[in-house]
Amino acid sequence: MFSIEYSKAARKALKAMPRNVAGLVMEKIEALAVDPHVPNNNVKKLTNHPGYRLRVGDWRVVYTVHEQKLLIAVVRIAPRGGVYQ
C-alpha cells in the first residue's frame, strides 16, 4: 500500500470545501493508495504535467506517484475549472 502525502495547498483546499465532499475526496484518494495502477475511469495521465488527475464529482485531484518510496503526493485539489492553471 502506498502512503499519501498532501501538499500545503491540498490540505488548505480540503479544509475549505464542505466536510462531506472533503470526506469523499479523501476516501477516493485512500482507495487509490491501495493500488494506484488499477484501471480506473476517473484517473487520467496529464499531458503537460508529470502526474495524474483523479476526478471526484466536480473536484479534481492532481497527484504524482513515486514508485521507489511507495508514495502518492497530492499536489493540488480544486474545482474542475481552476485546477489546471
N, C-alpha and C positions, 0 to 999 in steps of 0.2 A: 504494500500500500504506500502511496506517495504522501508526503506531508504537504501541508498547504501553508503558504506564506503570503500575507496580504500587504500590499504597499500602503503607505500612509493615506494616499488619495482613495484607495479602495475601502479602507476602514472608515474614512470620513463619509463616503457615499453610502455605506451600509447604515451608518448612524442617522443619516439624513432621510433615508427612504422609510416608508411605513413599515412597521415591525413585521407584519405578516408577509410582505414582499421580501424583506431582508431575510426572513427565515427560509422562504422558498429558494432564494438565490443561494444562500449558504448550504441548503440541503442538496441542491444540484451540483455545487462545487465539491461537496464531500462525496457524492456519488461518483463524480468524475475522478476523484483521488483514488478510488479503488482500482480502476484501470483506465487511464486516460486515452488508451488506444482502441478501446472497444468502439465499434461503429455506432455513431450517434447522429441523428438527423439535425440536431441543434448545434453541432460543432463544425466549424469550418476553419481551414488554414487561411490565414491572412496573406494577402499578396504583397503589400508594402510594409510589412511588419514581420519580425521573426516568430511571432506567436500565433495563437488561435483565438477564436471568439466563440463564446457559448451564449446562445440565445435563451433567455428566460422571460417569456412574455414580451413586454415592451422594453425590457432591460437587456443590456449586452455586457458580458464579462470578457475582458481581454486578458489572456494569460499566456505564460510560457511554460514549457515543460523542460526540466533539467534532469535528464536520464541518469547521469552519474551520481547525483545527490538524492535521487528519488524525491524530487521537489516540484510542486506546481506553484509558480509565483504569479499571484493575481496582480496584474498591473493596474487595471482600471475597471470600474463599474460605472455605467452611465446609461441614460435613456438612449434609445435607438438612434436618434438624430445627432447626438453630440459625442458619442464615444470615439469616433474615428478622427476627430480633429486634433 
